[in-house]
Structures are given as C-alpha cells and as structure tokens.
Amino acid sequence: MATAWPCLRAAGEGCVLDLSVQPNARRTTVDGLHDGALRVRLAAPPVDGKANARLLEWLAGELGCPKRALELLRGEASRRKQVQVDLPQARVAAWLAKQVLPAAE
C-alpha cells in the first residue's frame, strides 16, 4: 500500500512526503494529488517563513506526531516542498488514504 502514493517514498527509517502548497487559503486542508505531490491549501501567508512553520505544525497534528519528527528538506521559498517524516511509511500512507480517497469518491 505504501508504494501506491507518488508523493511518498521511504527514506531511512522514515519517509519523504512531496507537497504542493497553496498559501493564503481560507482554511488548511488537503486538496488531492497534483503532479506527483500532495496538494495542501494552507491558511497562512507566505511571509517570513510563516507558511512553512504553519505547514509543519498542521502536518504534525494530522499525523499525530511531535513537530520535531518533521523536517523541511526542500522548498523553503517554493510552493513545491519535501518534508522528511520520522514515522513509518505505512503510517503516513494510511493517513494519505484517509485524506485523498474520500475526496475521490
């Protein structure tokens, strides 16, 4: 199941999640897949790193892990981001299934 997501891949004992982030949304939510990445509409402005900080806080809450389990690897000033997640790939894949599949039905 874990390999079924183009936006997720194993990396060491954790995994890497590819994201396409749209800042300044009304609320923070997953908006499906876009070009091999998980699209996230983010309720934060892209100013002074606020969007990146809010993204990691939101993702930690969604995945039920501490914020220190997440690290922004790429995309500090870009909409396209890569986040290292220190959780098993299967756990993140299960979260993805709950986020993306109900929207597709």
JOGIBEL-V989489 format. One line per field, one symbol per residue. burial: I if it has 9 or more other ideal C-beta (glycine too) atoms within 8 Angstrom, else O. A space follows every 10 residues. Layout:
BEGIN
burial = ???
END
This chain:
BEGIN
burial = OIOOOOIIOO OOOIIIIIII IIIOIOOIOI IIIIOOIIII IIIIOOOOOI IIIIIIIIII OOIOIOOOII OIOOIOOOOI IIIIIIIOIO IIIIIIIOII OOIOO
END
